Amino acid sequence: MAGGAFVAQGAGKKYEGGVTCFVIITCLVAAMGGLIFGYDIGISGGVTSMDTFLKRFFPSVYHKEHEIRDDGNMYCKFDSHLLTLFTSSLYLAALVASFFSSTVTRLFGRKISMLFGGLVFLLGAILNGAATNIAMLIIGRLLLGVGVGFANQSVPIYLSEMAPAKIRGALNIGFQMAITIGILAANLINYGTAQIKEGYGWRISLGLAAVPALMITIGSFFLPDTPNSIIERGHPEEAKRMLQKIRGTDNVEAEFQDLVDATEAAKKVEHPWTNILQPKYRPQLVICTMIPFFQQLTGINVIMFYAPVLFKTLGFGDDASLMSAVITGVVNLVSTLVSVHSADRFGRRILFLEGGVQMIISQILVGIMIAINFGTQGVGELPKVSANLVLFFICAYVAAFAWSWGPLGWLVPSEICPLEIRSAGQAINVSVNMFFTFVIGQFFLSMLCHMKFGLFLFFAGFVVLMTIFVYFFLPETKNVPIEEMNRVWKAHWFWGKYIPDDAVIGGQTYTSA
């Protein structure tokens, strides 16, 4: 009974055509939308650990850090709500933008949403690089957030709709791969700009966000829209030609008809936000809410946002803290390749479950190591051997996230919703993700100050809960065309009762596990 449903290799309707160079190239270009998200995640923690940046914009934090360096509570040295607002304000803007981007994505197409997101992000990058006061910093961050909201809404949907079912996982994970590349690039740039003695390195770090913004803006300008979106906007013949081009064959009647049928069903839905609350969409509503909620409660953004700050808190030197962040960035990138290779071969569930267990063990061990060396008072130091062990366990944790909850947290919600609620479902996914990203970003340093080493055990507890949730309530979705996903839900031991018989078309059988 436990474990939901599985789909045998090759299950699902077989369509004509194969994997073309055209679809690979378009998906790679679209996936660059993840660069802006990743670059921002990686850049903010490094910049907020730079003394020149702190002295200019957050002098109280700078003075507190230097006063505590010699003798004081290491857990609280960076505790400042204004400092965390610099990081977290972006995600509050992304939360609001995700609701508007849902409508834009549906009415004007996926590429327009990506193009707009890139342009707004570019404006925010310019403003941040030229900032002379807190107001310019925060306004720039809010503009960056709007760009991230639009890109995160449109890119995963674009990838899921363009990719053939058999490699949908690998191509969609290209979005997460771009995020990890952005994070690593930001970590390396931070390490380099921190060496600039004149003290303007933070401007270069923030201003270079314009590079990934230009890449997605120019790339999306030349991208075609997806057949699903073209049909949705009333151009079936153009959509058919596009489908023939991306599948590399003229014989696309079966797949094209399924897309048309899905679009006709979607047109009957006047209010997708109301519609997704209907019982027959309960599985999608729950998964699109719980997956991003749990993804953020893994605590990953504690590492990704604040890696240099965290390592400085634990007693690493300035350069050592930035280099440790680079190391975790490399681990993140390499481990994401595991997911690219494995998601369509072994399935989503096994990666979720293995990654969960590995994260639990790693977080508990990090918490124990910090407790042994700093106790509850935050006074002490981290010997070299202990520091290396903490870095190792953090890398093990990052690796587990990078091949499980990182990419799959974006892949699964984007592939499970029928067309009539797809934009609404993705908007829920993005908004929940951004809301809890904001919460973690805003309150982490205060939580570290008050919960101390127990913070890592707190996140480990949530990973236990989310691993149990996946085991019982998430069915396997590999190799299933996204317009046929209702069959998977119908076969599930729990969700099946919500899916009416007339929502399942065709004769493919799925086996409950």
Secondary structure as UniProt FT lines:
FT   TURN            2..3
FT   STRAND          5..6
FT   TURN            9..10
FT   HELIX           21..31
FT   HELIX           33..47
FT   TURN            48..49
FT   HELIX           51..57
FT   HELIX           59..68
FT   TURN            69..70
FT   HELIX           74..76
FT   TURN            77..78
FT   HELIX           81..108
FT   HELIX           110..129
FT   HELIX           134..162
FT   HELIX           165..167
FT   HELIX           168..193
FT   TURN            194..195
FT   TURN            197..198
FT   HELIX           201..207
FT   TURN            208..209
FT   HELIX           210..222
FT   HELIX           227..232
FT   TURN            233..234
FT   HELIX           236..247
FT   HELIX           253..267
FT   HELIX           272..275
FT   TURN            276..277
FT   HELIX           279..281
FT   HELIX           282..296
FT   TURN            297..299
FT   HELIX           300..313
FT   TURN            314..315
FT   HELIX           318..342
FT   TURN            343..346
FT   HELIX           348..374
FT   TURN            375..378
FT   HELIX           384..402
FT   TURN            403..404
FT   HELIX           405..415
FT   HELIX           419..451
FT   TURN            452..453
FT   HELIX           454..473
FT   TURN            478..479
FT   HELIX           482..484
FT   HELIX           486..491
FT   TURN            493..494
FT   HELIX           495..498
FT   HELIX           501..503
FT   STRAND          511..512
//
